[in-house]
Amino acid sequence: MVFFNQIEFMQYQRCVLSMSITIAFTVGLVRAQEYELVLTGGRVMDPASGSDAVRNIGIRAGKIAAITNEVLSGNRVLDVSEHVVAPGFIDIHAHGQTTSDMQIQSRDGVTTALDLEVGVYPVAAWYDSMITNAPINYGAVVSHISARFSAMHPGLEIGHWPVNSQQVARLGPSPAGANRAATEPEIEFLRAAIQRGLDEGALGVGFGINYTPAADPTEIEKLFRVAAERKVPAFVHTRAFGIGAIREAITAAQATGASLHIVHIGSSSIDDLPSVLKLIDARRAEGMDLTTEVYPYTAASSLLESALFNPGWQRNLRIDYSDLVWSATGERLTSESFDRYRKQGGWVIIHMMREDNIRRAIAHPGVIIASDGVPFVAGKGHPRGAGTFARVLGHYARDEKLISLMEALAKMTILPARRLERHVPAMKMKGRIAIGADADLTIFHPATVLDRATFEAPTTPSAGIQHVIVNGTFVVRDSVLIADARPGRPVRVATPSNN
């Protein structure tokens, strides 16, 4: 038996208490370091930092909580060795904002799909409609096109662009929303509508000037000023195709001080692409906030009933009837079928670009990769909505060695995030792999990743995309879509009304 005097006993008590606290702290620390999901052994590639190393990633509460070469414990541990772990792909030009279209995109590695071309109107109602339906993150600009149609066709519920064929048919062959100059009261309506959309969290102002040819430069400049005043970009489908129309947009942005993003530079430029890229580089070198994007296909797609196909379209697009394909049947159009289908309304594929120009745009520094994916109708449409990102990674980066894998990933992660993060703080948490960033991750096999969608089977999922995680939740697991996963969250400008 050991006997203590009073002083020794008090020292013993302090020692026991200290050991108890240490043990309790250690147990608590171990529990705190257990993660909801651990990804082990993956090649973690983060274009934001340039990091490219084998690491383990711990995910907790929808965020990246650990990036380390140490062993991590978690409720679920997934071995992703021999795979690339990349930031989730951000598509800044995606029109197919439906659950099914988003699911198709998720199988191409997309974790955030934003309509930053012509967008939506009214804005708040659209965001509300998406709350429970989104497998991936979503957001949009306020639409000049839809607001214009609403101003000139009172009572017409546009909702978002493209308006459906039945709505257009009711307006007749030359709807005012596209083909009539706006009055001063109508321009004031547009100013107020765009302001309201921005108040409701829209990510900028979207213009499809080729679809509203009667919107003259004065109207466009007045509405660019709204974007400049609110310090958000104008995202623009230019008035026509070629360097002249692109100069018009740049001039309007310079006159108003608006930031400018020119969409789908491959189709916007057509054969003028080399000169257009030089022009963009020159304006950027002068300090202009100017960006652009490209999709990796030589064909475009649009609605045949739209103003894009007003008389003079052959000269504008530099093509003819046989270069148009009716999406529903795959048939090449003639003068007769063009007139018939234009009255009916529906989607066409537009073969209008050269491969060498698409390659040039993909390889050009600073050009973002975006799909311009349009809604699929009964499984028909353009394959860019299903295969854009895997096509760049597999065909152009790996097989053609046009750009490096890291460069390709930058064009679909950190570059689109940076285009938005100055006015959308939430985007600082996307497009990168970092502690505290959103756990939006795309995990793919670099040797097998490839697009499989074709014009004949446009919704075919990409190969090699093994897992896709959105806000810490699998939407694709082992290359299989998780059909009921809905972890997508809104991406919008924070305002007092939506905070």
CORRA-V913640 format. One record per run of one state. SS is the DSSP state (A for helix, B for strand, O for the rest). FROM is the first residue (numbers start at 0). TO is the last residue. Records with the same first field share a line. If there is no record, write none. Layout:
SS->FROM-TO ; FROM-TO
//
This chain:
O->0-4 ; 32-33 ; 46-49 ; 60-61 ; 68-72 ; 79-82 ; 87-87 ; 91-91 ; 94-97 ; 106-108 ; 120-121 ; 130-135 ; 152-158 ; 160-163 ; 171-174 ; 179-182 ; 199-203 ; 211-215 ; 230-232 ; 237-241 ; 256-258 ; 262-263 ; 285-288 ; 294-297 ; 303-305 ; 309-311 ; 317-319 ; 326-329 ; 332-333 ; 344-345 ; 351-353 ; 363-366 ; 369-371 ; 373-375 ; 377-378 ; 380-382 ; 399-403 ; 412-412 ; 421-423 ; 429-436 ; 438-439 ; 444-448 ; 450-461 ; 463-463 ; 470-471 ; 477-478 ; 481-488 ; 490-498
A->5-31 ; 98-105 ; 122-129 ; 143-151 ; 164-170 ; 175-178 ; 183-198 ; 208-210 ; 216-229 ; 242-255 ; 264-284 ; 306-308 ; 312-316 ; 320-322 ; 334-343 ; 354-362 ; 383-398 ; 404-411 ; 413-420 ; 424-428
B->34-45 ; 50-59 ; 62-67 ; 73-78 ; 83-86 ; 88-90 ; 92-93 ; 109-119 ; 136-142 ; 159-159 ; 204-207 ; 233-236 ; 259-261 ; 289-293 ; 298-302 ; 323-325 ; 330-331 ; 346-350 ; 367-368 ; 372-372 ; 376-376 ; 379-379 ; 437-437 ; 440-443 ; 449-449 ; 462-462 ; 464-469 ; 472-476 ; 479-480 ; 489-489
//
